[in-house]
Amino acid sequence: MSTITRRSRLHRQEHLTALAFVALPVIGFLLFTLYPLLFSIYASFTNWNGLTAPVFSGLDNYVAMFKDPYFLEAMYNTFFLMIGIPIGLAISLALALAMNRKMRGSTFFRTVYYVPVISSIAAVAILWQWAFNGDFGLINQVLALVGIDGPNWLQDTATVKPALIIMAIWKGLGFSMLLYLAALQSVPRHLYEAAALDGAGAWQQFRHITVPMVRPVTFFLVVTSVIAGSQVFVEINIMTPTGGPEFSSATIVWYIWQKAFDNLQMGYASAMSIILGLMVFLITFIQFRLNRRNQFSID
């Protein structure tokens, strides 16, 4: 056997091995992502209960969806809860600025703030459900010490959304803080030194140096937070399993789950999921466009 033949066979085996490794994630994507997506699009045009064969119904699910007051309420609740995103990012940046200073115990505080991130969301939801209890919850006990009669947080339409926002902010602080901290530590010190020599104060340095330098992290956190915020389910299902008082805490994913698995309206639930996916895609696309425009304006 010639040397050229052996090399050709070896190259062929290497290519086959490489194709086998590449094929695994491709097959996984086709089976668990692309096929469910395409089937969901098809199911959204059918009357299907998940047990019998789907029956094509055209745009009936989409027409009924926008006439469904519960769908509109769930969509409103979902985006209302995203108010916590800018609040959480602002607090995270402030914490990162504090942790970026040379101080004793900074490593301990970083660990403490990050513990909620790696904690089970179900355990966190149960913990906060107890804390928000109107009779013996920790928050109302603290308020009672200063003479305030706390509300029944999760059973009042005026307080259930703020309660969920507080919990979401608390859980996400550690992740955002560490990313901001990494970004702050990569900012060249000579920029601050030059600004100080030119007479720039702390606020001017923060506005013209810190904020632009951490903008990529902010963009990443906004995009991922919006995507995650549109999929809130576990917290709602544990803390307000009926969708809250007067449906005031029900999110769109929780409503999709209820329609699909409680009411066996799989076709209708598929239509809602398609609309949600399109809305998230549109919001993400707009964020990318705005970020690109800001980059061009800076350049």
N, C-alpha and C positions, 0 to 999 in steps of 0.2 A: 504494500500500500504506500503510495507516494505521500510526501509531506504536504502537498497541496490538498490532497483528498482528506487527510486527517484534519487539517485546519478547517476545511469546509464543513466537515461533520461536526467539529467542535463548535464552530460558529453557529451552526444550525441548532445544536443542543442548547447553546446559550440563549439564542433567540426564543426557543420554545419555553425555556425556564422563565425568561423575562415576561413572555406573554402570559404564562400561568399566574405569575404574581400580579400582573396588571389586570388579569381577567377577574380575579376575586372581588376587588372593590367595584369594578364595572358591573358585574353580575349583581352584587348587592345593591348598587344604585338602581339598576333596572327593576329588580324585584321589589325593593322596599321603598323606593322613592318615585320613580317614573311611572310604574304601573299603577300604584295607588292614586297618584295624581290624575292620570288619564281616566281611571275608573271613576274617581270622584267627579270629574267633569261630566262624564256620561251619566252618572247616577243623579246629578243635580237636575237633569232634564227628565227624570222618571218619578213615578210614584212607587216607592220601594220601602218595604218594612224590614229588610234585612233577612227575612226568612223565605219569602217567595220570590219568584222571578220579577225583576223590575218591569214596570209598564211605562212606556214612553208617554210623557205628559206635556212635552214642549216647555214653554216658559211659565207654566202654572206656579211652580215653586218660587220663582223670582218675583212674579206678580204678587203672590200671597205674602212674600217676605216683607216687601215695602209697605204692605197694608197691615202688617203685624205690629201692634204697639209694643209688644214685649221685645221684639227684635230691635226696634228703634231705641227702646229704653236700655237694653243691654249694650248696644253700641255706644250710646251716650255715656253709660257708666264706665265702660272700658276706657274711653278717651279721657273722662274726668279723672280717673285714677292716675293717669299719666302726668297730672299736675305735679306729682311727687318727683318726677325725673329732674327738672331743673333745680328744685329745692335740694334734692339729694346730691346733685353734682356740685352745687355751691358749698354745701357743708363738707363734702369730700375734699374739695380743693382747699378749704380752710384748714381742715385737719392735716392734709398733706403739707401745707405750708408750716404748720406747727411741728409736725414730725420731722421736717427737713432741717430744723434747727438742731444744733448740738445740745442735747439735754439728757439728763440721766433718766433711764427707764423708757426711752423711746422704743426700744425693741419689744418691751413688754406691752406697751400700748398698741403697737402695730399688731401684735398677736391677738390681743383682746378684741380689737376692732374687726379682725379677720375671722374670728371664730363663727359668727353668724353665717358667713358666706359658705362655709363647709358644713354647716349644720343641716340636718334634714328639714326640708320645707314643711313637712307634716308636723314634725316636732315643734318647729318655730310657731306654726299656726296654732297648735294646741296651747303653747306657752302664752301667746298673746291673747288667745281666747279667754284664758283664765285671768290675765292681767286686766282685760277690758270688762270683766264681769261687773254688772251694775250693783250687786249686793256685797260681794267680798273680794272684788278685784284689787290688785295692788295699786293701780292708778287712782282709783277712787279713795282708797285708804290714805294715800299720800295727799290727795286734795283735801280730805277731811281734816288733816293736821293743820291746814291753813284756813279752815272754816268754809271750804267750798263743798257743796253737795254735788258730787259728780253724777253725770247722766248714766243711763244704761246704754253704753256706747254702741253695742252691736244690735240693739233693738230699737234704735231711734233713727229715723230717716235723716235727721240733721247731723248725726255724729258717726254713722256707720262708715261713710266714705272717708272722712278724715282719719278714723281709726285705722282703716286699711292702708291709707297712704303713709301714716306714721310707721306701721309695721314694715311696709315695703322699703321705706327710706332706711330704717334701722338695719334691715337685712343686707342691703346693697352697699352700705357705706364702706365696708372694708375693702371690697374689690375695687371700687372707684378710687378710694384713697391710695391704695398701693400703686395703681397705674399712674395717678397724678404724681405720686412721690417719685416714681422712676423717671417720669418726664422732667420733674424739677431738678433732680440730681444730674440730669444730662445737659442742663442749661449752663453754658460757659460762664464762669464767675466774672470774667473780664467785662462782660456786658453790663453787669450791675456796677462794677467798679468805674467803668467809663461814664455810666449814667450819673453816678454819685458825684464824680468830678465835674460834670456839667451842671450840677445843681439840681438834679432830679430827686424828688422826694420819694417816700415809700410807695405812695399811691401811684405816682407817675411810672415808677419802675414796674409795679404790678400790672398796670394797664398796658404799657408799651413794650414790656419784655416778657413778663411771666405769662400773661394771657395768650399772646401770639405763639409763644414757644410750646405751650401745652395744647394748642388748638387741635392737632391731630388726635390726641388722646380724647379730647372733648367730643370730637366728631365720632370717633369709634364708640364711645360710651353712649352718646345720644342714639346712634343707629341701633346698637344692640339692646339698649334699654327700651326703645320703642317696640322692637320685635318681641322682646320678652314681655313687655307690658300688654301687648295685644293677645298674649296667650295665658293670662292669669286664670288659674282654675283651682289649684289645690287649696289655696288660702280661702277662697270663696266657699268651696265645698265643705270645708271643715268648720270655719268660723261662722258662716251664715248658710247652712245647708239648704235652706228654702229660698235662697236668693235675697235674703234680708227683708226688712219690713217694707211692704209695698214694692217689692222687686227692686229696691234701691241699691243693692250691692251686686246684683247679677251681672256678670261679664258675658261677652259674646261667646267665649269658649265654653263657659259653664252652661249657657243656654243651648249651644250646639250639642253638648253632651246630654243635656236633659231631653232634647227632642230626639236624639238618635237612640239612646239606650233606655230612657224611661217611657217615651211615647212611641218608640219604634218608627219614627219618621225619618228614615235614613236618607231618602231623596231630598227632603227639605233641609236636613242638617248638612248634607253635602253642598247644597246651593249656598247656604250661609257661610260655609267654610271657604268656598270659592270667592265670594264677595269679600270676606275678611282678608284672604290672601292677596287679592287685587289691591285692596286699600293699603295694606302694609307695603306691597311692592311700590305703589305710587308714592307713599310717604318717604320711603327709602330713596327712591329715585330723585325726589325733590331735594332731599338732604344732600345727596351726592352733587347735584347741580349747584346748590347754594355753596357747598364747600369748595367746589372748583372755582366758582365766581370769586369767593373770598381769597383764594390763593392767587388768582390773577390780579386782583386789586392790590394785594400785598406786594406782588412782584413789580 
